[in-house]
Amino acid sequence: MDIDTSQIHSKLKEFFGFGTFKGNQEEIIVNLLRGRDSFVIMPTGGGKSLCYQLPALLLPGTAIVVSPLIALMKNQVDAIRGFVSGNEGIAHFLNSSLNKAQIAEVREDLQSGVTKLLYVAPESLTKEDNVAILRDIHISFYAVDEAHCISDWGHDFRPEYRRIRPIIDEIGRAPIIALTATATPKVQNDIVKNLGIPDATVFKSSFNRPNLYYEVRDKVEPEKDIIKYIKQNPGKAGIIYCLSRKKVEELANILIINGIKAVPYHAGLDARVRAENQDRFLMEDVDVIVATIAFGMGIDKPDVRFVIHYDMPRSLEGYYQETGRAGRDGSEGVCITYYSYKDICKLEKFLQGKPVSEQEIGRQLLLETVSYAESAECRRKLLLGYFGEDYPQDNCGACDNCLNPKPRFDARNDMKLAIDLVASLPEHFKVEHLANVLAGITTAMVKSYRHDKSPFFGKGSEHNAKYWEMIIHQGLILHLLSRNIESYGLVSNTAEGLRFSEHPHELMLAGYRNFSEGTDDDDEDSGPGSPAKGGSGGDPVLLAMLKDLRKDLSRKLKLQPWVIFSDTSLEDMSIMYPETLDELKTCQGVGEGKARKYGKPFMDLISKYVEENEIDRPDDFLVKSMPNKSSEKIYIIQSIDRRMDLEDIAEAKGMDMDEFMSAVENIVESGTRLDLNYYIDQNMDSDVVDEIYDYFRNDAESDSLEDALNELGGDYEEMEIRLVRIKFLSEVAN
């Protein structure tokens, strides 16, 4: 078609409300309007969707947009209908969520020519009925969104994406525009090859997101660290990514009971709940969404201020795309990742049982994330280098390594040694094998190639293999070495590297960072907030003063001392010196209600004691954890909130009533309030309730169930005593 740039600009303003294009959007749109194939590599937030939405509205016919996520399709269709009001049929989606009547409506709008954009899932594109519909209409172009899904080296490989080009040929060829936010050179080649667009004009934006700050933290008590960070940044929207659904549920619940507005999101949740939670996050009803990677693709929330990876991702491509959801509006975006080598070992275990080629690819991608995490070099430089882009500066000023640099050293001799080793070998090998040779480590592979007899074996034994892996990775970033991705990462020399070996010059590097092994997330009783073992280790003078205050208060309020605060709670106060309500709530057995009801005199006493004795309060704080990190406890709490019969809850979890009541008592004794009045009112005489309640209020010297049974057991059933004790603990003690 004839290109009228003034018309393009006026339609941009009319449909989308923008006065100017961003980056190279205009060039991409003009190229597509001229009927040419295009390949667009543009980071998250760069405005990829506009590159096909605006041409679709300008060109005659219907544009077919292949997209992998149903939620994304619905969002984009709703957005287009909002831009072009008064014409619901202008955009549709075609996927498995539609019923027959809805499919008929889509078909009618397509055939009448009113639909300008049709979003289809790749699976839907291959169905014969849909192919027949599309054959009968005029197609303006095909847009393949999230095109990295084509490559098995991409972070989100989908085999059905490989069938897109044959289906296009079957429906009828039209210009193709492939779009991705993240693709290494290898993945870029796969996309062009599989879509059959060798002559496509390539539009590649810089992968640099200057407003993002990158940091990798040692994975020691990550829940505590995350809660501390969120509380220091109140009201800011954030995404926390976990690798497992179980961890998503656990972490979301830990955040909630620590006073943070959070919701979980993963593919195992009911579709309605997923949609509700996503909407609550988008509409700012909650601040934090804890999710697996099922969340995020195409989510248009520009003001996400932080993205936290509780677990290291499987690949740097996945990491880049997920961190890219922070700061899409160009303002602050903080990207924090927790790293432990134990997590990497778990990910390697997941690869077992897959085809050998998939295992090799997965292992190579994991090694890249390890080298990124453990490197002390500029993270921006490392990340951009992975995508084939050179970052011209040595210090970006916006990552942990640049803000807290490690001492640098001249690595010219070590780099020369690595290059010379590669040159001496008739075959090519992976990074870890070369590192083992230089460090003098005899592995089965080293012996099988007789490299333990090489003059280079152990020549760098003053350093460990991890150090030599770092040197080789730096050689790759500096183009002194290269790696053949097609053959799973075999390393060879470059002409530049051979020149360096002949004439070495100063090469200042920063070494690598040491991390702890990490803890096992699956330990039920580990982690912050778990019950203390042994003595309190607190301030004995303060503890005595707190107990005296509790005694005075109990006389004044006519309550047993333990009802106000338990000994465990006072011991925590003598360790943590809480001076605010939020700090007090982190002490064991102290809920929001109890803190507000009884807390002020205790906080006043602690503040005065801290000031008079010039005590340095700990920066750290206790995090309230779930009574137990099991889904069983969460299920019980949620079921009681929904007022289910206790017998039904117990049966659903395969417990007898004694086991169930013990579980409920554990929950309440840890400080969580449960409302059992609905069940007690239905099953107990009110006089009996009042008499047992009076015992706990006036006569009991502690919350001991054993003492209560000894005192009351002759007159009342054990179940009655247990139920009223839970009621009392929840209403008064908690």
C-alpha positions in Angstrom: 0.0 0.0 0.0 1.0 3.7 -0.4 2.6 4.8 2.8 1.3 8.1 4.2 3.3 8.8 7.4 0.9 11.6 8.4 -2.0 9.2 8.3 0.0 6.7 10.4 0.6 9.4 13.0 -3.0 10.6 13.0 -4.3 7.0 13.5 -1.7 6.5 16.3 -3.3 9.5 18.0 -6.8 8.6 17.2 -6.7 4.9 18.3 -4.0 4.8 21.0 -3.8 8.4 22.2 0.0 8.7 21.6 1.6 11.7 19.9 4.8 10.0 18.9 6.2 6.5 18.4 8.7 4.9 20.7 12.0 3.6 19.5 11.8 2.0 16.1 8.1 1.3 16.2 7.4 3.6 13.1 10.0 1.8 11.0 8.6 -1.6 11.9 5.1 -0.5 11.0 6.1 1.0 7.7 8.0 -2.2 6.8 4.9 -4.3 7.5 2.6 -1.9 5.6 4.9 -2.4 2.6 4.2 -6.1 2.7 7.7 -7.2 3.9 8.5 -9.8 6.5 9.8 -8.4 9.8 11.7 -9.8 12.8 11.3 -7.7 15.9 13.5 -8.2 19.0 12.3 -5.6 21.6 12.6 -5.8 25.4 9.5 -6.0 27.6 7.9 -2.5 27.8 9.2 -1.4 24.4 5.7 -1.5 22.8 5.8 -4.6 20.6 2.0 -5.1 20.5 1.5 -1.6 18.8 3.8 -2.8 16.0 1.1 -5.2 14.7 -2.1 -3.6 16.2 -1.8 -0.3 14.3 -1.0 -1.9 10.9 -3.9 -4.3 11.4 -6.3 -1.3 11.8 -4.8 0.4 8.7 -4.6 -2.6 6.3 -7.6 -4.2 4.5 -8.4 -7.7 5.7 -7.7 -9.5 9.1 -4.4 -9.8 10.9 -3.8 -13.2 12.5 -1.9 -12.9 15.8 -0.5 -16.2 17.1 -0.2 -15.9 20.9 0.5 -18.6 23.5 -1.6 -17.4 26.5 -5.4 -17.2 26.7 -5.2 -14.5 29.4 -3.0 -12.3 27.2 -5.4 -12.7 24.3 -8.4 -11.5 26.3 -6.4 -8.6 27.7 -5.4 -7.4 24.2 -8.8 -7.9 22.7 -10.4 -5.9 25.5 -7.8 -3.2 25.0 -8.3 -2.9 21.2 -12.1 -2.8 21.7 -11.5 0.0 24.2 -9.4 2.0 21.7 -11.9 1.6 18.9 -15.2 2.0 20.7 -18.5 1.1 19.1 -17.3 -2.0 17.2 -17.0 -5.1 19.4 -16.2 -7.3 16.4 -13.1 -5.4 15.5 -11.0 -7.8 17.6 -11.6 -11.4 18.5 -9.8 -14.4 20.0 -10.1 -18.0 18.9 -9.1 -20.6 21.5 -10.3 -23.6 23.6 -12.2 -21.3 26.1 -15.0 -20.5 23.5 -18.2 -22.4 23.2 -20.0 -23.1 19.9 -22.1 -20.0 20.0 -19.1 -17.8 20.5 -17.2 -19.5 17.7 -20.1 -18.9 15.4 -20.1 -15.2 16.3 -16.3 -15.0 15.6 -16.8 -16.7 12.2 -19.7 -14.4 11.3 -17.6 -11.2 12.1 -14.6 -12.6 10.1 -16.7 -13.4 7.1 -18.4 -10.0 7.1 -15.0 -8.3 7.2 -15.4 -6.3 10.4 -12.7 -8.1 12.3 -9.2 -6.5 11.9 -7.4 -8.6 14.6 -7.9 -12.3 15.4 -5.8 -13.7 18.2 -5.3 -17.5 18.0 -3.5 -20.0 20.2 -1.0 -22.1 18.1 -3.1 -25.2 19.0 -6.3 -23.6 17.6 -4.5 -22.5 14.4 -3.8 -26.1 13.5 -7.5 -27.3 13.8 -9.1 -28.2 10.5 -12.3 -26.2 11.2 -10.3 -23.1 12.0 -8.0 -23.5 8.9 -11.2 -23.8 6.8 -12.6 -20.5 8.2 -9.3 -18.6 7.7 -8.9 -19.9 4.1 -12.1 -18.1 3.2 -11.0 -14.6 4.4 -8.5 -12.0 3.3 -5.5 -12.1 5.6 -3.5 -8.8 5.9 -0.5 -10.4 7.7 0.5 -13.0 10.4 2.0 -11.8 13.7 3.8 -14.5 15.7 4.1 -13.1 19.3 6.5 -14.6 21.9 8.4 -16.1 18.9 11.1 -17.5 21.1 8.7 -20.3 21.9 9.8 -21.8 18.5 13.3 -22.7 19.7 14.1 -25.5 22.1 16.9 -23.3 23.2 14.4 -20.6 24.2 13.2 -20.4 27.8 9.6 -21.3 27.0 9.8 -23.8 24.1 6.4 -25.0 22.7 6.5 -27.7 20.0 3.2 -26.5 18.5 5.0 -23.3 17.4 7.1 -25.4 15.0 3.9 -26.1 13.0 3.0 -22.4 12.4 4.8 -22.0 9.0 3.2 -25.2 7.4 -0.2 -24.0 8.5 0.4 -20.5 7.1 1.3 -22.1 3.8 -2.0 -24.1 4.0 -4.1 -21.1 4.8 -2.4 -18.7 2.4 0.9 -16.8 2.6 0.9 -13.2 3.7 3.6 -11.0 5.3 4.9 -12.4 8.6 6.1 -10.4 11.6 7.8 -12.3 14.4 8.1 -10.6 17.8 10.0 -11.5 21.0 11.3 -9.7 24.0 14.2 -12.0 24.6 16.3 -14.1 22.3 20.0 -15.1 22.2 21.7 -15.2 18.7 21.0 -19.0 18.6 17.2 -18.5 19.3 17.1 -15.7 16.8 18.5 -18.0 14.1 15.9 -20.7 15.1 13.0 -18.3 14.7 14.0 -17.1 11.2 14.7 -20.7 10.1 11.5 -22.2 11.4 9.2 -19.4 10.2 10.9 -19.5 6.8 11.6 -15.7 6.7 15.3 -15.6 5.8 14.9 -12.2 4.1 13.0 -10.6 7.0 14.1 -7.1 8.0 15.5 -7.4 11.5 14.7 -4.7 14.0 16.7 -5.2 17.2 16.4 -2.8 20.1 19.0 -2.7 22.9 18.4 -5.2 25.6 19.6 -2.6 28.2 17.0 -1.5 30.7 18.9 1.4 32.4 16.2 1.9 35.0 16.5 -1.6 36.4 18.7 -2.4 39.4 20.0 -6.0 39.5 21.1 -7.9 42.7 21.8 -11.5 43.6 21.5 -12.3 47.4 22.7 -15.3 49.3 19.7 -17.5 50.0 19.8 -17.4 53.8 16.4 -16.9 55.5 14.9 -15.5 52.3 11.4 -15.2 53.7 12.6 -12.9 56.5 14.6 -10.9 54.0 11.7 -10.5 51.6 9.3 -9.4 54.3 11.8 -6.9 55.5 12.3 -5.5 52.0 8.5 -5.2 51.3 7.9 -3.5 54.7 10.6 -1.0 53.9 8.8 -0.3 50.6 5.2 0.0 51.6 2.5 0.3 48.9 4.9 -0.6 46.1 3.6 -3.3 43.6 5.8 -6.3 43.2 6.0 -9.8 41.8 7.7 -12.7 43.5 8.5 -15.8 41.4 8.9 -19.3 42.8 9.6 -22.5 40.9 7.0 -24.7 42.7 3.3 -24.3 43.3 3.8 -25.4 46.9 6.3 -22.6 47.6 4.0 -20.1 46.0 1.2 -21.1 48.4 3.5 -21.1 51.4 5.2 -17.8 50.7 1.9 -16.0 49.9 0.4 -17.2 53.2 3.6 -16.2 55.2 3.3 -12.7 53.6 -0.4 -12.4 54.5 0.1 -13.3 58.2 2.9 -10.8 58.4 0.5 -8.1 57.3 1.3 -7.8 53.6 -1.4 -7.7 51.0 -0.5 -10.7 48.8 -2.2 -13.3 46.6 -0.9 -16.6 45.0 -1.0 -17.4 41.3 -0.1 -20.7 39.6 -1.6 -23.0 37.0 -2.9 -25.4 39.7 -5.4 -22.8 41.0 -9.0 -22.8 39.7 -9.2 -20.6 36.6 -11.7 -18.2 38.3 -9.4 -17.8 41.3 -6.4 -17.2 39.0 -8.3 -14.5 37.1 -9.5 -12.9 40.4 -6.0 -12.8 41.9 -4.5 -11.3 38.7 -7.3 -8.6 38.6 -6.8 -7.8 42.3 -3.1 -7.2 41.5 -3.7 -5.2 38.4 -6.4 -3.1 40.2 -4.1 -2.4 43.2 -6.3 -4.3 45.6 -3.2 -6.2 46.6 0.5 -5.1 46.5 2.2 -8.4 45.8 1.5 -11.4 43.7 3.5 -14.6 44.4 3.6 -16.7 41.3 5.1 -19.4 39.2 6.2 -18.4 35.7 2.6 -19.1 34.6 2.0 -15.4 35.6 3.3 -12.4 33.6 3.4 -12.9 29.9 1.7 -9.9 28.3 0.6 -8.5 31.7 0.4 -4.8 31.1 1.1 -3.3 34.5 3.7 -0.5 34.0 4.3 0.3 37.7 5.6 -2.9 39.1 8.4 -1.6 41.3 10.2 -4.8 42.2 10.5 -8.4 40.9 11.9 -10.9 43.3 13.1 -14.4 42.3 12.8 -16.6 45.4 14.5 -19.3 43.3 17.1 -18.9 40.6 15.4 -19.3 37.2 16.2 -22.1 34.8 17.7 -19.8 32.2 19.0 -16.3 31.8 16.4 -15.7 29.1 13.6 -16.5 31.6 15.3 -14.3 34.2 15.6 -11.4 31.7 12.0 -11.6 30.7 10.7 -11.9 34.2 12.8 -9.1 35.6 11.7 -7.0 32.6 8.2 -6.8 34.1 9.6 -4.3 36.6 9.6 -0.6 35.8 8.0 -0.8 32.4 7.0 2.9 32.8 10.7 3.9 32.9 10.7 4.6 36.6 12.4 2.6 39.4 12.6 -1.2 39.0 14.4 -3.4 41.6 15.3 -7.0 40.6 16.4 -9.2 43.5 17.3 -12.9 43.1 18.1 -15.4 45.9 20.8 -17.9 44.9 22.0 -21.1 46.5 23.8 -23.9 44.7 21.4 -26.4 46.3 18.6 -24.9 44.2 20.7 -25.5 41.0 21.2 -29.1 42.1 17.4 -29.5 42.4 16.9 -28.1 38.9 19.5 -30.5 37.5 17.5 -33.4 39.1 14.4 -32.2 37.3 16.2 -32.7 34.0 16.6 -36.5 34.7 14.4 -38.6 32.6 14.1 -36.2 29.7 15.7 -36.9 26.3 19.5 -36.6 26.3 19.4 -33.5 24.0 16.9 -31.8 26.3 19.1 -32.6 29.3 22.2 -31.1 27.6 20.3 -27.9 26.6 18.9 -27.6 30.1 22.3 -28.1 31.7 23.9 -25.5 29.5 21.2 -23.0 30.3 21.6 -23.7 34.0 25.4 -23.2 33.9 24.8 -19.8 32.4 22.7 -18.8 35.4 25.3 -20.1 37.8 28.1 -18.1 36.2 25.8 -15.0 36.2 24.9 -15.4 39.9 28.5 -16.1 41.1 30.3 -13.5 39.0 31.5 -10.3 40.6 31.5 -8.5 37.3 28.9 -5.9 36.2 25.6 -7.8 36.0 24.3 -5.5 33.2 27.4 -6.3 31.1 27.0 -10.1 31.8 23.3 -10.0 30.9 23.7 -8.0 27.7 26.7 -10.1 26.7 24.5 -13.2 26.9 22.2 -11.7 24.3 25.1 -10.8 22.0 25.2 -7.1 22.9 28.3 -5.3 24.2 27.9 -2.9 27.1 30.6 -0.2 26.7 31.1 0.6 30.4 32.8 -1.4 33.2 30.5 0.0 35.9 26.8 0.5 35.3 26.2 2.0 38.8 22.9 0.0 39.1 23.8 -3.5 40.2 25.1 -5.0 43.4 28.5 -5.8 41.9 29.1 -2.3 40.6 27.9 -0.6 43.8 30.0 -2.9 46.0 32.9 -3.9 43.8 35.3 -6.7 44.7 39.0 -5.9 44.3 40.2 -6.3 40.7 43.3 -8.2 39.6 45.3 -8.5 36.4 44.2 -11.8 34.9 46.3 -11.7 31.7 48.4 -14.7 32.5 45.5 -16.8 33.5 43.5 -15.8 30.4 46.5 -16.7 28.2 46.7 -20.1 29.9 43.0 -20.9 29.2 43.4 -19.8 25.5 46.6 -21.9 25.1 44.9 -25.0 26.6 42.0 -24.6 24.1 44.5 -24.2 21.2 46.4 -27.4 22.4 43.4 -29.7 22.1 42.5 -31.3 18.8 38.8 -31.6 19.9 36.6 -28.9 21.5 35.3 -29.2 25.1 32.8 -27.5 27.5 33.7 -24.9 30.0 33.7 -27.2 33.1 36.0 -29.8 31.4 38.6 -27.1 30.6 38.3 -25.8 34.1 38.9 -29.2 35.6 42.0 -29.7 33.4 43.6 -26.4 34.5 42.7 -27.0 38.2 44.1 -30.5 38.1 40.9 -32.4 38.9 40.8 -36.0 37.6 37.3 -36.7 36.5 36.2 -39.7 34.4 36.1 -37.5 31.3 39.5 -36.0 31.9 41.0 -39.5 32.2 39.1 -40.9 29.2 40.7 -38.2 27.0 44.1 -38.7 28.8 44.0 -35.0 29.6 45.6 -35.8 33.0 48.7 -36.4 31.0 48.5 -33.0 29.2 51.2 -30.4 30.1 48.3 -28.1 31.0 46.8 -30.5 33.6 47.1 -28.8 37.0 49.0 -25.9 35.6 46.5 -23.6 37.5 46.0 -25.8 40.6 46.6 -22.8 42.9 43.0 -22.0 42.0 39.9 -24.2 42.1 37.7 -25.2 39.1 35.1 -22.5 39.8 37.8 -19.8 39.4 38.8 -21.2 36.0 35.2 -21.4 34.9 35.0 -17.7 35.7 38.1 -16.9 33.6 36.7 -18.8 30.7 33.3 -17.1 31.0 35.0 -13.7 31.0 37.0 -14.8 27.9 33.6 -15.5 26.2 32.2 -12.1 27.2 35.4 -10.4 25.9 35.2 -12.4 22.6 38.6 -14.0 23.3 36.9 -17.4 23.3 33.7 -18.5 21.5 31.2 -21.2 22.2 29.3 -23.3 19.7 25.7 -23.5 21.0 24.7 -26.0 18.3 27.1 -28.5 19.9 25.9 -27.8 23.4 28.5 -25.2 24.4 31.9 -26.5 23.1 34.5 -23.8 23.5 37.0 -22.7 20.8 39.4 -19.8 20.3 38.7 -16.6 18.3 41.2 -14.7 16.2 41.1 -12.0 18.8 41.9 -14.5 21.5 44.9 -15.9 19.6 46.2 -12.4 19.2 45.8 -11.8 22.9 47.8 -15.0 23.6 50.7 -13.9 21.4 50.7 -10.3 22.9 49.1 -10.4 26.3 48.1 -7.0 27.8 46.6 -5.9 31.1 43.2 -7.5 31.8 41.6 -6.4 35.0 38.9 -8.8 36.3 36.9 -9.0 39.6 36.9 -12.7 40.5 33.7 -14.4 41.7 31.4 -14.3 44.7 31.1 -17.0 47.3 27.6 -18.2 48.3 26.5 -20.5 51.1 25.1 -23.9 50.1 21.6 -22.8 51.1 19.0 -24.6 53.2 16.4 -27.2 52.4 13.1 -25.4 51.8 11.2 -28.6 52.5 12.3 -28.9 56.2 9.0 -28.5 58.1 10.4 -26.8 61.2 13.2 -24.8 59.7 13.1 -21.1 58.7 12.2 -17.9 60.4 9.5 -18.0 63.0 9.8 -21.7 63.9 9.6 -22.4 67.6 12.8 -21.7 69.5 14.8 -24.6 70.8 16.3 -24.5 74.3 16.5 -21.3 76.4 15.4 -17.9 75.4 18.9 -16.2 75.2 17.2 -12.9 76.0 17.9 -10.0 78.3 17.2 -11.4 81.8 16.7 -8.0 83.5 14.2 -6.9 80.9 12.4 -10.3 81.0 11.9 -9.9 84.8 10.6 -6.4 84.3 8.2 -7.6 81.6 6.9 -10.3 83.9 6.3 -7.8 86.7 4.4 -5.5 84.3 2.3 -8.5 83.2 1.5 -9.4 86.8 0.4 -5.8 87.5 -1.7 -5.6 84.4 -3.4 -9.0 85.1 -4.5 -7.8 88.6 -5.9 -4.6 87.1 -7.7 -6.4 84.2 -8.7 -9.3 86.4 -7.2 -11.8 83.9 -4.7 -14.6 84.3 -1.1 -13.4 83.4 -0.7 -16.0 80.7 -3.9 -14.6 79.0 -2.2 -11.3 78.4 1.2 -12.6 77.0 2.7 -16.1 77.4 6.2 -16.6 78.7 7.3 -17.4 75.2 6.0 -14.0 74.0 7.8 -12.2 76.8 11.1 -14.1 76.0 10.8 -13.0 72.4 10.4 -9.4 73.6 13.5 -9.6 75.7 15.4 -10.7 72.6 14.0 -8.4 70.0 13.2 -5.2 72.0 10.0 -4.4 69.9 9.1 -0.7 70.1 6.3 -0.6 67.4 3.1 -2.5 66.8 4.5 -4.2 63.7 7.6 -5.3 65.6 5.6 -6.6 68.5 3.4 -8.7 66.2 6.5 -10.6 65.0 6.9 -12.1 68.5 5.7 -15.6 68.9 2.1 -16.0 70.1 1.3 -12.3 69.5 -1.5 -11.6 67.0 -2.8 -8.2 65.8 -5.6 -8.1 68.3 -3.5 -9.0 71.3 -0.8 -6.5 70.3 -3.4 -3.7 70.1 -5.2 -4.7 73.2 -2.3 -5.2 75.6 0.8 -4.1 73.8 1.3 -0.4 74.6 2.6 -0.5 78.2 5.0 -3.3 77.2 6.3 -1.3 74.2 6.6 1.8 76.4 8.6 -0.1 79.0 10.9 -1.6 76.4 11.5 1.8 74.7 12.5 3.4 78.1 14.7 0.4 79.0 16.5 0.6 75.6 17.1 4.3 76.0 18.3 4.2 79.6 20.7 1.3 78.9 21.8 2.6 75.5 21.0 -0.7 73.9 21.6 -1.3 70.2 18.4 -3.0 69.0 18.8 -5.7 66.4 18.2 -4.7 62.8 16.8 -8.2 62.3 13.3 -9.2 63.3 11.3 -12.4 63.7 8.9 -13.3 60.9 5.6 -14.9 61.9 5.4 -18.2 60.0 2.6 -20.5 59.4 2.0 -22.8 62.4 3.5 -25.4 60.1 4.5 -25.0 56.5 2.0 -27.5 55.4 -1.0 -27.1 53.1 -3.0 -29.1 55.7 -2.9 -26.2 58.2 -3.7 -23.6 55.6 -6.7 -25.8 54.5 -8.0 -26.0 58.1 -7.8 -22.2 58.6 -9.5 -21.5 55.3 -12.2 -24.1 55.9 -13.0 -22.7 59.4 -13.2 -19.2 57.8 -15.8 -20.7 55.5 -17.7 -22.1 58.5 -17.5 -25.8 57.5 -18.4 -28.5 60.0 -15.3 -29.6 61.8 -16.1 -33.3 61.1 -16.2 -32.5 57.4 -12.9 -30.8 57.5 -11.3 -33.6 59.4 -12.7 -36.2 57.0 -11.4 -34.2 54.0 -7.9 -34.4 55.4 -8.2 -38.0 56.4 -7.9 -37.3 60.2 -9.8 -38.6 63.2 -11.3 -35.9 65.5 -8.5 -36.2 68.1 -5.8 -35.5 65.4 -7.9 -32.7 64.0 -8.4 -31.0 67.3 -4.7 -31.2 68.0 -4.0 -29.5 64.7 -6.5 -26.7 65.5 -5.0 -26.3 69.0 -1.5 -26.0 67.4 -2.7 -23.3 65.1 -4.4 -21.2 67.9 -1.4 -21.7 70.3 0.9 -20.2 67.7 -1.1 -16.9 67.8 -3.6 -17.4 65.0 -7.2 -16.5 65.8 -9.9 -19.0 64.8 -13.6 -18.3 65.1 -15.4 -21.6 66.1 -18.6 -19.9 67.5 -20.7 -21.1 64.6 -19.8 -24.7 65.5 -20.0 -24.3 69.3 -23.4 -22.6 69.1 -24.8 -25.5 67.1 -23.4 -28.3 69.2 -23.1 -27.1 72.9 -25.4 -25.8 75.6 -24.7 -22.1 76.3 -24.5 -22.7 80.1 -21.8 -25.3 79.6 -19.9 -22.9 77.4 -20.1 -20.1 80.0 -18.9 -22.4 82.9 -15.9 -23.7 81.0 -15.1 -20.2 79.7 -15.2 -18.8 83.3 -12.7 -21.5 84.4 -10.2 -20.3 81.8 -10.8 -16.6 82.6 -10.7 -16.8 86.4 -9.2 -20.0 87.7 -6.7 -21.4 85.2 -3.0 -20.7 86.0 -2.0 -21.5 82.4 -3.5 -22.5 79.1 -2.6 -26.1 79.9 -5.2 -28.5 78.4 -4.0 -31.3 80.8 -4.7 -29.1 83.9 -8.2 -28.2 82.4 -9.1 -31.8 81.9 -8.0 -32.7 85.5 -10.0 -29.8 86.9 -13.1 -30.1 84.7 -13.1 -33.6 83.3 -15.5 -35.0 85.8 -18.3 -32.7 84.7 -17.8 -32.0 81.0 -16.8 -34.0 77.9 -13.2 -33.6 76.7 -14.4 -32.3 73.3 -16.4 -29.6 75.1 -13.4 -28.4 77.1 -11.2 -28.4 74.1 -13.6 -26.4 72.0 -14.2 -23.7 74.7 -10.4 -23.5 75.4 -9.9 -22.7 71.7 -12.7 -20.1 71.8 -11.1 -18.5 74.9 -7.6 -18.5 73.4 -8.9 -16.9 70.2 -11.1 -14.3 71.8 -9.0 -13.3 74.8 -5.5 -14.6 74.6 -5.1 -14.0 70.9 
